[in-house]
């Protein structure tokens, strides 16, 4: 397993990696930690769409740290602190996915808050490099076992 810690991102808040990558069933699986809308210098924009843009830029940097791109993303999990933030988050997500040939699965959950009250959105992704339908059938069977 390889820890992913791109130097272009702020260091994680505690002892964890921004992502991990490992091989399974002949494919490369990348899991990102939840990314918050904070610039490397600690700046947190007020606007939820701006925060989500940062989240997706961070995710892209983590993927690139292992040679993957947003085209390899199979699933997006996102969290917002209010229903009013859904539109801004979805605008950022749709902008980030523009030009991607296949669309990933996506879940959006409303939560009560994050580590700092300024944070309004968090995004994590799962990416599969070299994905095939056969891989997903095998992976699903193994998860259920």
Steps between C-alpha positions, in 0.01 A plus 500: 500500500623849416411810702416804287614835642532756219725790597260744332242440778497611861618224731225278643360615837625185676689176436341381175563526126297704253452173313621146454556291190532126469465221246206263511381250238747638248371857535620801699257625766536853639307621804518863606443635846229762523623828355382827648481839327828636633791637299856391584554831684199434724259732318137383515267682257152592623324378182409130489570469126848646554557252784382212280730617218792471745381155611498377141838661423642321804346171388652549156845558655466183709400296195789646299741400780439140387460568127119503494254761375138593561412266212597212734253603772234236564328658801467840666382536859425857604373665815349847546387670819169636367254433220567856383856388410390224262474725193851646541649156561323349197613788277863437601462123454343536155769751395773257620345210308457696176663306219514170689363223275342292775335639810580354841250397763438786740353540847426829677426501874399789722698498826495712816854637459873450459812570708467876447167681463631681188506172305184439299594209273723192500571269206659155478536277195576144404687452174581184308780507246450245224139439602279250323152362562658167590705675771190656659313165499799331669550786746130500595501123557808526723354789703182300567697190606 
